[in-house]
Each structure stands twice: as structure tokens, then as C-alpha cells.
Amino acid sequence: MLNGGGMELSDVNQVGVVGGGTMGFGIAINFALAGYPTVISDLNDEVLEQSMANINSALNLFVEEELTTQEQARGAVERIRTTTDLTEVASDSDFITEAIVDRSADKRELFNKLDDLCPRHTIFASNTSGLVLSDFGSDVERQDKLVITHYFVPPHIVPGVEVAKGPGTSDETYDITCDLMDRARKIPIRLRKELPGYLLNRLQGAMAREALRLWAEGMASAEDIELGVVSTFGFRMPHEGPFRHYDLSGVWKWPEDIRSPRGIENEKIRNRLAEGTPWFVDPERFDEALEKRDREYIRRLKELYWSKLE
Ligand SMILES: NC(=O)c1ccc[n+]([C@@H]2O[C@H](COP(=O)([O-])OP(=O)(O)OC[C@H]3O[C@@H](n4cnc5c(N)ncnc54)[C@H](O)[C@@H]3O)[C@@H](O)[C@H]2O)c1
């Protein structure tokens, strides 16, 4: 039996998911499809029956949409078992993800119980949206084995997962977690520190707050705000986030006095933008990058918009 240190991805043989609700059942699908025996626990059998029903219908859709074969889906379902007994998850799981209610006290109680019940090497990951390990994980002895894996709904489909460290998370735990995400065909987004709301909910939240404020001020109807987001920068987003957008829109070539967004006082940002260089795109191959972008956009335009006009 492993005793904490020297752990590798290959030492993860079984995974546990505590909380089989909206997020938990989808998180379990990822692991089971990747070949891991997966145990889900929740408070009662009715919830767990619903989790299994959700898993079956989600995997049926995967098969219908040819994301997986019938055999792969069946194999995944066979690898999942459910229990109301936390000790069953704790005793044999090498990596446990909690997806219970987002309340600090509940997560603290759960992590403390798991700390008592699990072998020393077991990693505990939290799917919290806004809480931090330095708060609810502070009583846990294995500080090096705590990590955040923040999925996005629906977690069995959306590929990106934020992976964040708590104050004591070891590099080993962090690396195994990122490798496990790769193995489960998720995309780990490596965060360098913990912060309430982490990274992507802060970005999403900034837009949601502004959308609500502008709606309340009567700038546009909810329908038009929605349409505007989806048909403009939302249309581009599968290809570009804020940094690639800065590159591809050519803002880096603008005169320095209009290159920075207005009202930015931060010196690090000002210095970086003063360089007048793109973040990712090779300036020598800028035209090539634009053509690649345009081809992708044209395909999306035909598929999402023009096909509906015919
Ligand atoms: N729903 C989202 O969009 C979303 C996105 C990202 C992260 N999250 C986070 O994921 C976590 C779960 O959210 P959700 O939307 O799946 O909630 P949910 O209410 O759908 O599911 C939570 C499940 O946990 C169970 N549960 C509660 N306390 C428990 C305990 N002590 N032991 C075992 N099971 C327990 C509940 O019975 C329920 O089935 C939260 O921390 C939330 O912030 C949610």
C-alpha cells in the first residue's frame, strides 16, 4: 500500500465521487469512460437511483451522437457502482472528488471524515465553485493531498476543468490531478493560486453582472443582449479568448496611446501592452493566422446561421 509520497498516475486504480447530483453524475461518467472503476456515494438511495438514470441517459446520447460506441458506454456503466456508505468509497479509492452542496461547513465535515477513513495516499479533490481549500480543508491532516478540480456544467461534455492548489497542495498531487484530467479527456486549466470564484467564474460573472446592469438600465431587452453576445464575440469564442482576440484583431499594432483598455492603472499590464507585440501569434505569420481564423468562422457561419436561411 502506498503511504502518501512517491505517488504516480498509475497508482490511481479506483476513483470515488461524493455527491451524485447535477455535477457528480457527469464527473463519474468522465472517469468511468476513461476506464476507472468509479464509486458514487450520496445521502440516500433515491438520489443514487436518479444519478444512475442520468448516467444512462447521458451515455445514450453519447452513443446516438457517435461520441462513444455502445460497447464503450456499456463498459462505463458497468464500472460505476453506487453506495450510501462513505466507508465504501473511502476504503478503496485513490482519488476522490467531492461534488456535494457548496456549503463550507458541509465540505469541512466531509473532508474531515474522509481524512479519517481513507488510506494516507488518497487525493481529495473538490469541485467547489466558489469556496477555498484554505477554509473548508483547513482541518485535514493530508494538506499535500488536497486539490481543486472545478468542472463546468455539463461536466461530462464541457472539456475544460480548472485545477487549483490549496495552501499545502504538493506538486505531486497537482501533477497527478492534471494527468488524470488528460487521461479522462478533459483539459486541465492550471491555476497558480486559490481565490474565491477562481478564474473562469470571475470572468463569466463579470459579464453576467454587466449584462444584468445594462438590462436594468434599459439598454436592451434580455433577448437582444442574449442575441448580441451569441452572434458577436460569442460566435468567435470557440476560436479565441481575450488574449488571442487582442492578437487577431491587430490591437497590438495600434498606436500605444489607444492600445490599452481605458482606465487601466496596473503597471504590469501597461508595460506588457507597451511592448506592442501579440501574445500568441507569430507577427511574421499574422496573415496566415487570419486566413485560418476566417476559414473556421466561415464554416461556423454556414453551419449556425446561413443554413437556416436556405
Ligand atoms: N451546478 C453547477 O453548475 C456547478 C458547476 C460547477 C461546480 N459546481 C459545484 O459542484 C458542487 C455540487 O453542485 P451540484 O450542482 O451538483 O449540486 P446538487 O445539489 O445537484 O448535488 C449535490 C449532491 O450532493 C449530495 N450531498 C449533499 N451533502 C452530502 C454529503 N454530506 N455527503 C454525500 N452527498 C451529499 C446531495 O444529496 C446532492 O445529490 C457544489 O460545490 C457546486 O458549487 C456546480
The ligand as a MOL file (V3000), in Angstrom:
LIG
                    3D

  0  0  0     0  0            999 V3000
M  V30 BEGIN CTAB
M  V30 COUNTS 44 48 0 0 0
M  V30 BEGIN ATOM
M  V30 1 N -24.2940 23.1190 -10.9130 0
M  V30 2 C -23.2870 23.7790 -11.4610 0
M  V30 3 O -23.4090 24.4500 -12.4980 0
M  V30 4 C -21.9060 23.6910 -10.8530 0
M  V30 5 C -20.7910 23.9920 -11.6570 0
M  V30 6 C -19.5070 23.8670 -11.1140 0
M  V30 7 C -19.3460 23.4790 -9.7790 0
M  V30 8 N -20.4660 23.2030 -9.0150 0 CHG=1
M  V30 9 C -20.2380 22.7780 -7.6290 0
M  V30 10 O -20.4260 21.3700 -7.5360 0
M  V30 11 C -20.9210 21.0290 -6.2370 0
M  V30 12 C -22.2290 20.2640 -6.3950 0
M  V30 13 O -23.1490 21.0670 -7.1040 0
M  V30 14 P -24.4030 20.4200 -7.8430 0
M  V30 15 O -24.9380 21.4790 -8.7540 0
M  V30 16 O -24.0580 19.0770 -8.3930 0 CHG=-1
M  V30 17 O -25.3980 20.2290 -6.6050 0
M  V30 18 P -26.6080 19.2200 -6.4560 0
M  V30 19 O -27.4610 19.7760 -5.3880 0
M  V30 20 O -27.2210 18.9000 -7.7770 0
M  V30 21 O -25.8900 17.8850 -5.9420 0
M  V30 22 C -25.2970 17.7940 -4.6930 0
M  V30 23 C -25.4660 16.3570 -4.2150 0
M  V30 24 O -24.7010 16.1820 -3.0390 0
M  V30 25 C -25.4720 15.4000 -2.1270 0
M  V30 26 N -24.9390 15.6810 -0.7990 0
M  V30 27 C -25.1020 16.7970 -0.0450 0
M  V30 28 N -24.4220 16.6640 1.1110 0
M  V30 29 C -23.8050 15.4580 1.0670 0
M  V30 30 C -22.9460 14.7530 1.9270 0
M  V30 31 N -22.5700 15.2650 3.0900 0
M  V30 32 N -22.4970 13.5260 1.5410 0
M  V30 33 C -22.8630 12.9910 0.3590 0
M  V30 34 N -23.6680 13.6220 -0.5130 0
M  V30 35 C -24.1410 14.8310 -0.1510 0
M  V30 36 C -26.9010 15.8390 -2.3510 0
M  V30 37 O -27.8140 14.8370 -1.9050 0
M  V30 38 C -26.9260 16.0220 -3.8590 0
M  V30 39 O -27.2850 14.8340 -4.5470 0
M  V30 40 C -21.0560 22.3620 -5.4840 0
M  V30 41 O -19.8990 22.5810 -4.7280 0
M  V30 42 C -21.1720 23.3930 -6.6030 0
M  V30 43 O -20.7170 24.6490 -6.2300 0
M  V30 44 C -21.7210 23.2760 -9.5290 0
M  V30 END ATOM
M  V30 BEGIN BOND
M  V30 1 1 1 2
M  V30 2 2 2 3
M  V30 3 1 2 4
M  V30 4 1 4 5
M  V30 5 2 4 44
M  V30 6 2 5 6
M  V30 7 1 6 7
M  V30 8 2 7 8
M  V30 9 1 8 9
M  V30 10 1 8 44
M  V30 11 1 9 10
M  V30 12 1 9 42
M  V30 13 1 10 11
M  V30 14 1 11 12
M  V30 15 1 11 40
M  V30 16 1 12 13
M  V30 17 1 13 14
M  V30 18 2 14 15
M  V30 19 1 14 16
M  V30 20 1 14 17
M  V30 21 1 17 18
M  V30 22 2 18 19
M  V30 23 1 18 20
M  V30 24 1 18 21
M  V30 25 1 21 22
M  V30 26 1 22 23
M  V30 27 1 23 24
M  V30 28 1 23 38
M  V30 29 1 24 25
M  V30 30 1 25 26
M  V30 31 1 25 36
M  V30 32 1 26 27
M  V30 33 1 26 35
M  V30 34 2 27 28
M  V30 35 1 28 29
M  V30 36 1 29 30
M  V30 37 2 29 35
M  V30 38 1 30 31
M  V30 39 2 30 32
M  V30 40 1 32 33
M  V30 41 2 33 34
M  V30 42 1 34 35
M  V30 43 1 36 37
M  V30 44 1 36 38
M  V30 45 1 38 39
M  V30 46 1 40 41
M  V30 47 1 40 42
M  V30 48 1 42 43
M  V30 END BOND
M  V30 END CTAB
M  END
